[in-house]
């Protein structure tokens, strides 16, 4: 069981409760102030299996009805490769990242250029291009 005192899966080195935990659905759901902070919290939600946070932070125009997470997939680490826009006063932004994972057949990497939009003071994941 992961606690607020554990290191955050997103890789900042901070404790979960002081990092992404404050944005997750189980932690009072404070809105992420930037697109990068939202991206990190979504990675953490994938790592912890928090479907509620993932769906709540997915833009309504592109959000899936259902979201199945592979319980055997383990997210190992996150690297932010580039950020464009996505600041507290922007309305859109992109975050390019690489996320390493392990599944039964071995290890892999997911590389994505994610697009984010801010509406009514909240950032949402819109979509992304895998590479």
C-alpha positions as CSV (number, residue, x, y, z in Angstrom):
1,X,0.0,0.0,0.0
2,X,1.4,3.4,-1.0
3,X,1.2,6.2,1.6
4,X,1.5,10.0,1.4
5,X,5.0,9.7,2.9
6,X,6.3,7.4,0.1
7,X,8.2,8.9,-2.8
8,X,5.9,10.1,-5.6
9,X,6.0,7.7,-8.7
10,X,6.4,10.7,-11.0
11,X,10.1,11.0,-10.2
12,X,10.4,14.4,-8.6
13,X,11.8,12.9,-5.4
14,X,9.1,14.5,-3.3
15,X,6.7,12.6,-1.0
16,X,3.5,11.6,-2.7
17,X,1.4,13.7,-0.4
18,X,3.4,16.9,-1.2
19,X,3.6,16.1,-5.0
20,X,0.9,14.4,-7.1
21,X,-1.1,13.1,-4.2
22,X,-2.7,16.5,-3.7
23,X,-4.1,16.3,-7.3
24,X,-5.3,12.7,-7.2
25,X,-9.0,12.0,-6.7
26,X,-8.3,10.4,-3.3
27,X,-6.5,13.4,-2.0
28,X,-9.1,16.2,-2.3
29,X,-8.5,16.8,-6.0
30,X,-6.8,20.2,-5.9
31,X,-6.5,21.3,-9.6
32,X,-3.0,20.9,-11.1
33,X,-1.6,24.4,-11.8
34,X,0.3,23.5,-15.0
35,X,0.0,21.0,-17.8
36,X,3.2,19.3,-16.7
37,X,1.9,18.9,-13.1
38,X,-1.3,17.4,-14.6
39,X,0.8,15.0,-16.8
40,X,2.8,14.0,-13.7
41,X,-0.3,13.4,-11.7
42,X,-1.8,11.3,-14.5
43,X,1.4,9.2,-14.7
44,X,1.1,8.7,-10.9
45,X,-2.6,7.8,-11.3
46,X,-1.6,5.1,-13.9
47,X,1.1,3.8,-11.5
48,X,-1.4,3.6,-8.6
49,X,-4.4,2.5,-10.6
50,X,-6.5,5.6,-10.0
51,X,-9.0,5.4,-12.9
52,X,-11.2,8.1,-11.2
53,X,-8.4,10.7,-11.5
54,X,-7.6,9.7,-15.1
55,X,-11.1,10.0,-16.3
56,X,-11.8,13.2,-14.3
57,X,-8.7,14.9,-15.9
58,X,-9.5,13.7,-19.4
59,X,-11.1,16.4,-21.6
60,X,-14.8,15.6,-22.0
61,X,-14.5,15.8,-25.8
62,X,-12.0,13.0,-26.0
63,X,-12.6,11.0,-22.8
64,X,-13.3,7.3,-23.2
65,X,-16.5,5.9,-21.6
66,X,-14.5,3.1,-20.0
67,X,-10.8,2.9,-19.0
68,X,-9.3,-0.5,-18.5
69,X,-5.9,-0.6,-16.7
70,X,-3.7,-3.6,-16.9
71,X,-3.2,-4.8,-13.3
72,X,0.0,-6.6,-14.3
73,X,1.6,-3.5,-15.9
74,X,4.1,-1.8,-13.6
75,X,5.2,1.8,-14.3
76,X,8.8,2.2,-13.5
77,X,9.8,5.8,-14.1
78,X,8.9,8.9,-16.0
79,X,11.1,11.3,-17.9
80,X,9.8,14.7,-19.1
81,X,11.5,15.3,-22.5
82,X,9.9,18.7,-23.4
83,X,7.3,21.2,-22.3
84,X,5.7,23.9,-24.4
85,X,3.1,26.3,-22.9
86,X,0.9,24.8,-20.2
87,X,1.7,27.4,-17.6
88,X,-0.7,28.8,-15.0
89,X,-1.9,31.6,-17.4
90,X,-1.9,29.6,-20.7
91,X,-4.9,27.9,-22.3
92,X,-3.1,25.1,-23.9
93,X,0.2,23.3,-23.7
94,X,2.1,20.1,-24.6
95,X,4.3,17.8,-22.6
96,X,6.5,15.2,-24.3
97,X,7.5,12.4,-22.1
98,X,8.9,8.9,-21.9
99,X,7.4,6.4,-19.4
100,X,9.1,3.1,-18.7
101,X,7.1,0.1,-17.8
102,X,7.3,-3.6,-17.1
103,X,4.8,-6.3,-18.2
104,X,5.0,-10.0,-18.1
105,X,6.9,-10.2,-21.4
106,X,9.5,-7.7,-20.3
107,X,10.2,-4.0,-20.3
108,X,9.1,-1.3,-22.6
109,X,8.8,2.5,-23.1
110,X,5.8,4.7,-24.0
111,X,6.8,7.9,-25.7
112,X,4.0,10.5,-26.2
113,X,3.5,14.1,-27.1
114,X,0.5,15.0,-25.0
115,X,-1.8,17.9,-25.6
116,X,-3.5,19.7,-22.7
117,X,-6.2,22.4,-22.5
118,X,-7.1,24.6,-19.6
119,X,-10.8,25.4,-19.1
120,X,-12.4,27.2,-16.2
121,X,-9.1,27.1,-14.3
122,X,-8.6,23.4,-14.7
123,X,-6.1,21.5,-16.9
124,X,-7.3,18.5,-19.0
125,X,-5.5,15.9,-21.0
126,X,-6.9,16.2,-24.6
127,X,-5.0,13.6,-26.6
128,X,-1.5,12.6,-27.6
129,X,0.7,11.3,-30.4
130,X,2.7,8.1,-29.6
131,X,6.2,7.8,-31.1
